[in-house]
Amino acid sequence: MTCEGCSNAVTRVLSRLGVVSPSDVEYEIDLPNKKVVIQSDNHSVDQLLETLKKTGKEARHLSSK
């Protein structure tokens, strides 16, 4: 992610995951460090990566907490 447009694209694709409540997917975009931190109990890492790839940007899993 390099700009606000990228950030908006991430927000847009994550909002389409079909969440039941706002707590299903929580995320924080760190634009200066080009990262998005996602917390989801209902979606696998693979699902989240595939969703993020719909932005046209590279997406990879860095770590789990």
mmCIF file of the N, C-alpha and C atoms, coordinates in Angstrom:
data_MODEL
# 
_entry.id   MODEL 
# 
loop_
_atom_site.group_PDB 
_atom_site.id 
_atom_site.type_symbol 
_atom_site.label_atom_id 
_atom_site.label_alt_id 
_atom_site.label_comp_id 
_atom_site.label_asym_id 
_atom_site.label_entity_id 
_atom_site.label_seq_id 
_atom_site.pdbx_PDB_ins_code 
_atom_site.Cartn_x 
_atom_site.Cartn_y 
_atom_site.Cartn_z 
_atom_site.occupancy 
_atom_site.B_iso_or_equiv 
_atom_site.pdbx_formal_charge 
_atom_site.auth_seq_id 
_atom_site.auth_comp_id 
_atom_site.auth_asym_id 
_atom_site.auth_atom_id 
_atom_site.pdbx_PDB_model_num 
ATOM 1   N N  . MET A 1 1  ? 0.846   -1.167  0.000  1.00 0.00 ? 1  MET A N  1 
ATOM 2   C CA . MET A 1 1  ? 0.000   0.000   0.000  1.00 0.00 ? 1  MET A CA 1 
ATOM 3   C C  . MET A 1 1  ? 0.890   1.229   0.000  1.00 0.00 ? 1  MET A C  1 
ATOM 4   N N  . THR A 1 2  ? 0.584   2.111   -0.897 1.00 0.00 ? 2  THR A N  1 
ATOM 5   C CA . THR A 1 2  ? 1.415   3.302   -1.001 1.00 0.00 ? 2  THR A CA 1 
ATOM 6   C C  . THR A 1 2  ? 0.628   4.601   -0.905 1.00 0.00 ? 2  THR A C  1 
ATOM 7   N N  . CYS A 1 3  ? -0.702  4.524   -0.931 1.00 0.00 ? 3  CYS A N  1 
ATOM 8   C CA . CYS A 1 3  ? -1.475  5.764   -0.920 1.00 0.00 ? 3  CYS A CA 1 
ATOM 9   C C  . CYS A 1 3  ? -2.856  5.537   -0.289 1.00 0.00 ? 3  CYS A C  1 
ATOM 10  N N  . GLU A 1 4  ? -3.584  6.615   -0.176 1.00 0.00 ? 4  GLU A N  1 
ATOM 11  C CA . GLU A 1 4  ? -4.936  6.555   0.386  1.00 0.00 ? 4  GLU A CA 1 
ATOM 12  C C  . GLU A 1 4  ? -5.864  5.713   -0.493 1.00 0.00 ? 4  GLU A C  1 
ATOM 13  N N  . GLY A 1 5  ? -5.616  5.712   -1.799 1.00 0.00 ? 5  GLY A N  1 
ATOM 14  C CA . GLY A 1 5  ? -6.414  4.883   -2.708 1.00 0.00 ? 5  GLY A CA 1 
ATOM 15  C C  . GLY A 1 5  ? -6.253  3.408   -2.392 1.00 0.00 ? 5  GLY A C  1 
ATOM 16  N N  . CYS A 1 6  ? -5.025  2.999   -2.084 1.00 0.00 ? 6  CYS A N  1 
ATOM 17  C CA . CYS A 1 6  ? -4.763  1.610   -1.695 1.00 0.00 ? 6  CYS A CA 1 
ATOM 18  C C  . CYS A 1 6  ? -5.504  1.282   -0.402 1.00 0.00 ? 6  CYS A C  1 
ATOM 19  N N  . SER A 1 7  ? -5.422  2.194   0.531  1.00 0.00 ? 7  SER A N  1 
ATOM 20  C CA . SER A 1 7  ? -6.098  2.013   1.811  1.00 0.00 ? 7  SER A CA 1 
ATOM 21  C C  . SER A 1 7  ? -7.610  1.869   1.609  1.00 0.00 ? 7  SER A C  1 
ATOM 22  N N  . ASN A 1 8  ? -8.167  2.691   0.736  1.00 0.00 ? 8  ASN A N  1 
ATOM 23  C CA . ASN A 1 8  ? -9.601  2.612   0.438  1.00 0.00 ? 8  ASN A CA 1 
ATOM 24  C C  . ASN A 1 8  ? -9.956  1.285   -0.224 1.00 0.00 ? 8  ASN A C  1 
ATOM 25  N N  . ALA A 1 9  ? -9.080  0.780   -1.087 1.00 0.00 ? 9  ALA A N  1 
ATOM 26  C CA . ALA A 1 9  ? -9.329  -0.507  -1.747 1.00 0.00 ? 9  ALA A CA 1 
ATOM 27  C C  . ALA A 1 9  ? -9.352  -1.639  -0.728 1.00 0.00 ? 9  ALA A C  1 
ATOM 28  N N  . VAL A 1 10 ? -8.433  -1.598  0.231  1.00 0.00 ? 10 VAL A N  1 
ATOM 29  C CA . VAL A 1 10 ? -8.404  -2.613  1.286  1.00 0.00 ? 10 VAL A CA 1 
ATOM 30  C C  . VAL A 1 10 ? -9.694  -2.549  2.109  1.00 0.00 ? 10 VAL A C  1 
ATOM 31  N N  . THR A 1 11 ? -10.098 -1.366  2.486  1.00 0.00 ? 11 THR A N  1 
ATOM 32  C CA . THR A 1 11 ? -11.342 -1.193  3.251  1.00 0.00 ? 11 THR A CA 1 
ATOM 33  C C  . THR A 1 11 ? -12.528 -1.740  2.467  1.00 0.00 ? 11 THR A C  1 
ATOM 34  N N  . ARG A 1 12 ? -12.563 -1.450  1.170  1.00 0.00 ? 12 ARG A N  1 
ATOM 35  C CA . ARG A 1 12 ? -13.683 -1.878  0.320  1.00 0.00 ? 12 ARG A CA 1 
ATOM 36  C C  . ARG A 1 12 ? -13.773 -3.410  0.238  1.00 0.00 ? 12 ARG A C  1 
ATOM 37  N N  . VAL A 1 13 ? -12.646 -4.085  -0.022 1.00 0.00 ? 13 VAL A N  1 
ATOM 38  C CA . VAL A 1 13 ? -12.708 -5.542  -0.174 1.00 0.00 ? 13 VAL A CA 1 
ATOM 39  C C  . VAL A 1 13 ? -12.976 -6.239  1.157  1.00 0.00 ? 13 VAL A C  1 
ATOM 40  N N  . LEU A 1 14 ? -12.437 -5.703  2.248  1.00 0.00 ? 14 LEU A N  1 
ATOM 41  C CA . LEU A 1 14 ? -12.698 -6.328  3.551  1.00 0.00 ? 14 LEU A CA 1 
ATOM 42  C C  . LEU A 1 14 ? -14.155 -6.157  3.965  1.00 0.00 ? 14 LEU A C  1 
ATOM 43  N N  . SER A 1 15 ? -14.773 -5.064  3.560  1.00 0.00 ? 15 SER A N  1 
ATOM 44  C CA . SER A 1 15 ? -16.180 -4.841  3.919  1.00 0.00 ? 15 SER A CA 1 
ATOM 45  C C  . SER A 1 15 ? -17.111 -5.794  3.167  1.00 0.00 ? 15 SER A C  1 
ATOM 46  N N  . ARG A 1 16 ? -16.614 -6.434  2.115  1.00 0.00 ? 16 ARG A N  1 
ATOM 47  C CA . ARG A 1 16 ? -17.429 -7.367  1.324  1.00 0.00 ? 16 ARG A CA 1 
ATOM 48  C C  . ARG A 1 16 ? -17.306 -8.819  1.765  1.00 0.00 ? 16 ARG A C  1 
ATOM 49  N N  . LEU A 1 17 ? -16.675 -9.065  2.880  1.00 0.00 ? 17 LEU A N  1 
ATOM 50  C CA . LEU A 1 17 ? -16.477 -10.441 3.345  1.00 0.00 ? 17 LEU A CA 1 
ATOM 51  C C  . LEU A 1 17 ? -17.763 -11.088 3.861  1.00 0.00 ? 17 LEU A C  1 
ATOM 52  N N  . GLY A 1 18 ? -18.836 -10.362 3.936  1.00 0.00 ? 18 GLY A N  1 
ATOM 53  C CA . GLY A 1 18 ? -20.087 -10.933 4.408  1.00 0.00 ? 18 GLY A CA 1 
ATOM 54  C C  . GLY A 1 18 ? -20.104 -11.117 5.911  1.00 0.00 ? 18 GLY A C  1 
ATOM 55  N N  . VAL A 1 19 ? -19.634 -10.107 6.610  1.00 0.00 ? 19 VAL A N  1 
ATOM 56  C CA . VAL A 1 19 ? -19.583 -10.203 8.064  1.00 0.00 ? 19 VAL A CA 1 
ATOM 57  C C  . VAL A 1 19 ? -20.977 -10.058 8.661  1.00 0.00 ? 19 VAL A C  1 
ATOM 58  N N  . VAL A 1 20 ? -21.182 -10.752 9.759  1.00 0.00 ? 20 VAL A N  1 
ATOM 59  C CA . VAL A 1 20 ? -22.469 -10.699 10.440 1.00 0.00 ? 20 VAL A CA 1 
ATOM 60  C C  . VAL A 1 20 ? -22.505 -9.516  11.395 1.00 0.00 ? 20 VAL A C  1 
ATOM 61  N N  . SER A 1 21 ? -21.401 -9.277  12.071 1.00 0.00 ? 21 SER A N  1 
ATOM 62  C CA . SER A 1 21 ? -21.320 -8.139  12.976 1.00 0.00 ? 21 SER A CA 1 
ATOM 63  C C  . SER A 1 21 ? -19.971 -7.457  12.796 1.00 0.00 ? 21 SER A C  1 
ATOM 64  N N  . PRO A 1 22 ? -19.846 -6.212  13.234 1.00 0.00 ? 22 PRO A N  1 
ATOM 65  C CA . PRO A 1 22 ? -18.578 -5.499  13.059 1.00 0.00 ? 22 PRO A CA 1 
ATOM 66  C C  . PRO A 1 22 ? -17.383 -6.192  13.705 1.00 0.00 ? 22 PRO A C  1 
ATOM 67  N N  . SER A 1 23 ? -17.618 -7.017  14.694 1.00 0.00 ? 23 SER A N  1 
ATOM 68  C CA . SER A 1 23 ? -16.507 -7.689  15.360 1.00 0.00 ? 23 SER A CA 1 
ATOM 69  C C  . SER A 1 23 ? -16.013 -8.919  14.591 1.00 0.00 ? 23 SER A C  1 
ATOM 70  N N  . ASP A 1 24 ? -16.696 -9.313  13.504 1.00 0.00 ? 24 ASP A N  1 
ATOM 71  C CA . ASP A 1 24 ? -16.264 -10.470 12.710 1.00 0.00 ? 24 ASP A CA 1 
ATOM 72  C C  . ASP A 1 24 ? -14.898 -10.235 12.066 1.00 0.00 ? 24 ASP A C  1 
ATOM 73  N N  . VAL A 1 25 ? -14.661 -9.034  11.603 1.00 0.00 ? 25 VAL A N  1 
ATOM 74  C CA . VAL A 1 25 ? -13.371 -8.672  11.013 1.00 0.00 ? 25 VAL A CA 1 
ATOM 75  C C  . VAL A 1 25 ? -13.001 -7.290  11.536 1.00 0.00 ? 25 VAL A C  1 
ATOM 76  N N  . GLU A 1 26 ? -11.926 -7.238  12.279 1.00 0.00 ? 26 GLU A N  1 
ATOM 77  C CA . GLU A 1 26 ? -11.403 -5.958  12.745 1.00 0.00 ? 26 GLU A CA 1 
ATOM 78  C C  . GLU A 1 26 ? -10.055 -5.768  12.066 1.00 0.00 ? 26 GLU A C  1 
ATOM 79  N N  . TYR A 1 27 ? -9.781  -4.560  11.610 1.00 0.00 ? 27 TYR A N  1 
ATOM 80  C CA . TYR A 1 27 ? -8.514  -4.321  10.933 1.00 0.00 ? 27 TYR A CA 1 
ATOM 81  C C  . TYR A 1 27 ? -8.029  -2.907  11.182 1.00 0.00 ? 27 TYR A C  1 
ATOM 82  N N  . GLU A 1 28 ? -6.725  -2.757  11.060 1.00 0.00 ? 28 GLU A N  1 
ATOM 83  C CA . GLU A 1 28 ? -6.077  -1.457  11.205 1.00 0.00 ? 28 GLU A CA 1 
ATOM 84  C C  . GLU A 1 28 ? -5.093  -1.309  10.057 1.00 0.00 ? 28 GLU A C  1 
ATOM 85  N N  . ILE A 1 29 ? -5.222  -0.233  9.328  1.00 0.00 ? 29 ILE A N  1 
ATOM 86  C CA . ILE A 1 29 ? -4.336  0.022   8.202  1.00 0.00 ? 29 ILE A CA 1 
ATOM 87  C C  . ILE A 1 29 ? -3.202  0.926   8.664  1.00 0.00 ? 29 ILE A C  1 
ATOM 88  N N  . ASP A 1 30 ? -1.975  0.472   8.430  1.00 0.00 ? 30 ASP A N  1 
ATOM 89  C CA . ASP A 1 30 ? -0.759  1.214   8.768  1.00 0.00 ? 30 ASP A CA 1 
ATOM 90  C C  . ASP A 1 30 ? -0.105  1.620   7.451  1.00 0.00 ? 30 ASP A C  1 
ATOM 91  N N  . LEU A 1 31 ? -0.568  2.714   6.884  1.00 0.00 ? 31 LEU A N  1 
ATOM 92  C CA . LEU A 1 31 ? -0.107  3.139   5.564  1.00 0.00 ? 31 LEU A CA 1 
ATOM 93  C C  . LEU A 1 31 ? 1.390   3.453   5.524  1.00 0.00 ? 31 LEU A C  1 
ATOM 94  N N  . PRO A 1 32 ? 1.959   4.156   6.520  1.00 0.00 ? 32 PRO A N  1 
ATOM 95  C CA . PRO A 1 32 ? 3.404   4.434   6.457  1.00 0.00 ? 32 PRO A CA 1 
ATOM 96  C C  . PRO A 1 32 ? 4.264   3.160   6.375  1.00 0.00 ? 32 PRO A C  1 
ATOM 97  N N  . ASN A 1 33 ? 3.831   2.093   7.050  1.00 0.00 ? 33 ASN A N  1 
ATOM 98  C CA . ASN A 1 33 ? 4.575   0.835   7.028  1.00 0.00 ? 33 ASN A CA 1 
ATOM 99  C C  . ASN A 1 33 ? 4.046   -0.159  6.003  1.00 0.00 ? 33 ASN A C  1 
ATOM 100 N N  . LYS A 1 34 ? 3.047   0.264   5.227  1.00 0.00 ? 34 LYS A N  1 
ATOM 101 C CA . LYS A 1 34 ? 2.467   -0.541  4.148  1.00 0.00 ? 34 LYS A CA 1 
ATOM 102 C C  . LYS A 1 34 ? 1.952   -1.887  4.651  1.00 0.00 ? 34 LYS A C  1 
ATOM 103 N N  . LYS A 1 35 ? 1.198   -1.840  5.773  1.00 0.00 ? 35 LYS A N  1 
ATOM 104 C CA . LYS A 1 35 ? 0.662   -3.065  6.373  1.00 0.00 ? 35 LYS A CA 1 
ATOM 105 C C  . LYS A 1 35 ? -0.793  -2.878  6.764  1.00 0.00 ? 35 LYS A C  1 
ATOM 106 N N  . VAL A 1 36 ? -1.476  -3.992  6.830  1.00 0.00 ? 36 VAL A N  1 
ATOM 107 C CA . VAL A 1 36 ? -2.813  -4.015  7.409  1.00 0.00 ? 36 VAL A CA 1 
ATOM 108 C C  . VAL A 1 36 ? -2.829  -5.166  8.406  1.00 0.00 ? 36 VAL A C  1 
ATOM 109 N N  . VAL A 1 37 ? -3.294  -4.879  9.610  1.00 0.00 ? 37 VAL A N  1 
ATOM 110 C CA . VAL A 1 37 ? -3.393  -5.882  10.663 1.00 0.00 ? 37 VAL A CA 1 
ATOM 111 C C  . VAL A 1 37 ? -4.854  -6.279  10.759 1.00 0.00 ? 37 VAL A C  1 
ATOM 112 N N  . ILE A 1 38 ? -5.120  -7.573  10.607 1.00 0.00 ? 38 ILE A N  1 
ATOM 113 C CA . ILE A 1 38 ? -6.500  -8.063  10.579 1.00 0.00 ? 38 ILE A CA 1 
ATOM 114 C C  . ILE A 1 38 ? -6.706  -9.064  11.698 1.00 0.00 ? 38 ILE A C  1 
ATOM 115 N N  . GLN A 1 39 ? -7.818  -8.908  12.414 1.00 0.00 ? 39 GLN A N  1 
ATOM 116 C CA . GLN A 1 39 ? -8.225  -9.865  13.445 1.00 0.00 ? 39 GLN A CA 1 
ATOM 117 C C  . GLN A 1 39 ? -9.584  -10.428 13.030 1.00 0.00 ? 39 GLN A C  1 
ATOM 118 N N  . SER A 1 40 ? -9.629  -11.732 12.834 1.00 0.00 ? 40 SER A N  1 
ATOM 119 C CA . SER A 1 40 ? -10.886 -12.372 12.455 1.00 0.00 ? 40 SER A CA 1 
ATOM 120 C C  . SER A 1 40 ? -10.913 -13.794 12.973 1.00 0.00 ? 40 SER A C  1 
ATOM 121 N N  . ASP A 1 41 ? -11.967 -14.122 13.692 1.00 0.00 ? 41 ASP A N  1 
ATOM 122 C CA . ASP A 1 41 ? -12.154 -15.490 14.169 1.00 0.00 ? 41 ASP A CA 1 
ATOM 123 C C  . ASP A 1 41 ? -12.936 -16.332 13.171 1.00 0.00 ? 41 ASP A C  1 
ATOM 124 N N  . ASN A 1 42 ? -13.567 -15.687 12.198 1.00 0.00 ? 42 ASN A N  1 
ATOM 125 C CA . ASN A 1 42 ? -14.460 -16.377 11.267 1.00 0.00 ? 42 ASN A CA 1 
ATOM 126 C C  . ASN A 1 42 ? -13.881 -16.581 9.872  1.00 0.00 ? 42 ASN A C  1 
ATOM 127 N N  . HIS A 1 43 ? -12.671 -16.069 9.621  1.00 0.00 ? 43 HIS A N  1 
ATOM 128 C CA . HIS A 1 43 ? -12.069 -16.177 8.297  1.00 0.00 ? 43 HIS A CA 1 
ATOM 129 C C  . HIS A 1 43 ? -10.642 -16.694 8.438  1.00 0.00 ? 43 HIS A C  1 
ATOM 130 N N  . SER A 1 44 ? -10.263 -17.609 7.552  1.00 0.00 ? 44 SER A N  1 
ATOM 131 C CA . SER A 1 44 ? -8.911  -18.158 7.585  1.00 0.00 ? 44 SER A CA 1 
ATOM 132 C C  . SER A 1 44 ? -7.932  -17.169 6.970  1.00 0.00 ? 44 SER A C  1 
ATOM 133 N N  . VAL A 1 45 ? -6.663  -17.396 7.222  1.00 0.00 ? 45 VAL A N  1 
ATOM 134 C CA . VAL A 1 45 ? -5.614  -16.574 6.620  1.00 0.00 ? 45 VAL A CA 1 
ATOM 135 C C  . VAL A 1 45 ? -5.726  -16.625 5.101  1.00 0.00 ? 45 VAL A C  1 
ATOM 136 N N  . ASP A 1 46 ? -5.964  -17.814 4.556  1.00 0.00 ? 46 ASP A N  1 
ATOM 137 C CA . ASP A 1 46 ? -6.092  -17.952 3.103  1.00 0.00 ? 46 ASP A CA 1 
ATOM 138 C C  . ASP A 1 46 ? -7.256  -17.132 2.551  1.00 0.00 ? 46 ASP A C  1 
ATOM 139 N N  . GLN A 1 47 ? -8.393  -17.138 3.251  1.00 0.00 ? 47 GLN A N  1 
ATOM 140 C CA . GLN A 1 47 ? -9.546  -16.342 2.811  1.00 0.00 ? 47 GLN A CA 1 
ATOM 141 C C  . GLN A 1 47 ? -9.207  -14.855 2.818  1.00 0.00 ? 47 GLN A C  1 
ATOM 142 N N  . LEU A 1 48 ? -8.535  -14.421 3.865  1.00 0.00 ? 48 LEU A N  1 
ATOM 143 C CA . LEU A 1 48 ? -8.190  -13.009 3.974  1.00 0.00 ? 48 LEU A CA 1 
ATOM 144 C C  . LEU A 1 48 ? -7.178  -12.608 2.911  1.00 0.00 ? 48 LEU A C  1 
ATOM 145 N N  . LEU A 1 49 ? -6.199  -13.456 2.647  1.00 0.00 ? 49 LEU A N  1 
ATOM 146 C CA . LEU A 1 49 ? -5.218  -13.148 1.602  1.00 0.00 ? 49 LEU A CA 1 
ATOM 147 C C  . LEU A 1 49 ? -5.877  -13.068 0.230  1.00 0.00 ? 49 LEU A C  1 
ATOM 148 N N  . GLU A 1 50 ? -6.760  -14.014 -0.073 1.00 0.00 ? 50 GLU A N  1 
ATOM 149 C CA . GLU A 1 50 ? -7.451  -13.980 -1.367 1.00 0.00 ? 50 GLU A CA 1 
ATOM 150 C C  . GLU A 1 50 ? -8.296  -12.721 -1.490 1.00 0.00 ? 50 GLU A C  1 
ATOM 151 N N  . THR A 1 51 ? -8.920  -12.312 -0.412 1.00 0.00 ? 51 THR A N  1 
ATOM 152 C CA . THR A 1 51 ? -9.724  -11.093 -0.421 1.00 0.00 ? 51 THR A CA 1 
ATOM 153 C C  . THR A 1 51 ? -8.841  -9.879  -0.677 1.00 0.00 ? 51 THR A C  1 
ATOM 154 N N  . LEU A 1 52 ? -7.706  -9.809  0.013  1.00 0.00 ? 52 LEU A N  1 
ATOM 155 C CA . LEU A 1 52 ? -6.803  -8.675  -0.170 1.00 0.00 ? 52 LEU A CA 1 
ATOM 156 C C  . LEU A 1 52 ? -6.192  -8.637  -1.568 1.00 0.00 ? 52 LEU A C  1 
ATOM 157 N N  . LYS A 1 53 ? -5.978  -9.776  -2.181 1.00 0.00 ? 53 LYS A N  1 
ATOM 158 C CA . LYS A 1 53 ? -5.412  -9.816  -3.528 1.00 0.00 ? 53 LYS A CA 1 
ATOM 159 C C  . LYS A 1 53 ? -6.360  -9.218  -4.568 1.00 0.00 ? 53 LYS A C  1 
ATOM 160 N N  . LYS A 1 54 ? -7.631  -9.111  -4.226 1.00 0.00 ? 54 LYS A N  1 
ATOM 161 C CA . LYS A 1 54 ? -8.604  -8.503  -5.136 1.00 0.00 ? 54 LYS A CA 1 
ATOM 162 C C  . LYS A 1 54 ? -8.340  -7.015  -5.335 1.00 0.00 ? 54 LYS A C  1 
ATOM 163 N N  . THR A 1 55 ? -7.488  -6.431  -4.494 1.00 0.00 ? 55 THR A N  1 
ATOM 164 C CA . THR A 1 55 ? -7.133  -5.019  -4.655 1.00 0.00 ? 55 THR A CA 1 
ATOM 165 C C  . THR A 1 55 ? -6.119  -4.841  -5.782 1.00 0.00 ? 55 THR A C  1 
ATOM 166 N N  . GLY A 1 56 ? -5.526  -5.952  -6.239 1.00 0.00 ? 56 GLY A N  1 
ATOM 167 C CA . GLY A 1 56 ? -4.502  -5.877  -7.265 1.00 0.00 ? 56 GLY A CA 1 
ATOM 168 C C  . GLY A 1 56 ? -3.108  -5.679  -6.698 1.00 0.00 ? 56 GLY A C  1 
ATOM 169 N N  . LYS A 1 57 ? -2.996  -5.673  -5.395 1.00 0.00 ? 57 LYS A N  1 
ATOM 170 C CA . LYS A 1 57 ? -1.709  -5.494  -4.728 1.00 0.00 ? 57 LYS A CA 1 
ATOM 171 C C  . LYS A 1 57 ? -1.224  -6.826  -4.168 1.00 0.00 ? 57 LYS A C  1 
ATOM 172 N N  . GLU A 1 58 ? 0.072   -6.890  -3.894 1.00 0.00 ? 58 GLU A N  1 
ATOM 173 C CA . GLU A 1 58 ? 0.649   -8.076  -3.269 1.00 0.00 ? 58 GLU A CA 1 
ATOM 174 C C  . GLU A 1 58 ? 0.130   -8.190  -1.841 1.00 0.00 ? 58 GLU A C  1 
ATOM 175 N N  . ALA A 1 59 ? -0.184  -9.400  -1.439 1.00 0.00 ? 59 ALA A N  1 
ATOM 176 C CA . ALA A 1 59 ? -0.630  -9.649  -0.062 1.00 0.00 ? 59 ALA A CA 1 
ATOM 177 C C  . ALA A 1 59 ? 0.066   -10.899 0.436  1.00 0.00 ? 59 ALA A C  1 
ATOM 178 N N  . ARG A 1 60 ? 0.616   -10.813 1.641  1.00 0.00 ? 60 ARG A N  1 
ATOM 179 C CA . ARG A 1 60 ? 1.244   -11.987 2.232  1.00 0.00 ? 60 ARG A CA 1 
ATOM 180 C C  . ARG A 1 60 ? 1.060   -11.961 3.740  1.00 0.00 ? 60 ARG A C  1 
ATOM 181 N N  . HIS A 1 61 ? 1.065   -13.124 4.293  1.00 0.00 ? 61 HIS A N  1 
ATOM 182 C CA . HIS A 1 61 ? 0.893   -13.308 5.730  1.00 0.00 ? 61 HIS A CA 1 
ATOM 183 C C  . HIS A 1 61 ? 2.243   -13.134 6.419  1.00 0.00 ? 61 HIS A C  1 
ATOM 184 N N  . LEU A 1 62 ? 2.322   -12.244 7.394  1.00 0.00 ? 62 LEU A N  1 
ATOM 185 C CA . LEU A 1 62 ? 3.585   -12.001 8.083  1.00 0.00 ? 62 LEU A CA 1 
ATOM 186 C C  . LEU A 1 62 ? 3.680   -12.779 9.398  1.00 0.00 ? 62 LEU A C  1 
ATOM 187 N N  . SER A 1 63 ? 2.612   -12.782 10.178 1.00 0.00 ? 63 SER A N  1 
ATOM 188 C CA . SER A 1 63 ? 2.647   -13.519 11.441 1.00 0.00 ? 63 SER A CA 1 
ATOM 189 C C  . SER A 1 63 ? 1.255   -13.579 12.044 1.00 0.00 ? 63 SER A C  1 
ATOM 190 N N  . SER A 1 64 ? 1.122   -14.485 12.987 1.00 0.00 ? 64 SER A N  1 
ATOM 191 C CA . SER A 1 64 ? -0.116  -14.609 13.752 1.00 0.00 ? 64 SER A CA 1 
ATOM 192 C C  . SER A 1 64 ? 0.183   -14.323 15.203 1.00 0.00 ? 64 SER A C  1 
ATOM 193 N N  . LYS A 1 65 ? -0.776  -13.735 15.873 1.00 0.00 ? 65 LYS A N  1 
ATOM 194 C CA . LYS A 1 65 ? -0.599  -13.457 17.304 1.00 0.00 ? 65 LYS A CA 1 
ATOM 195 C C  . LYS A 1 65 ? -1.300  -14.480 18.116 1.00 0.00 ? 65 LYS A C  1 
# 
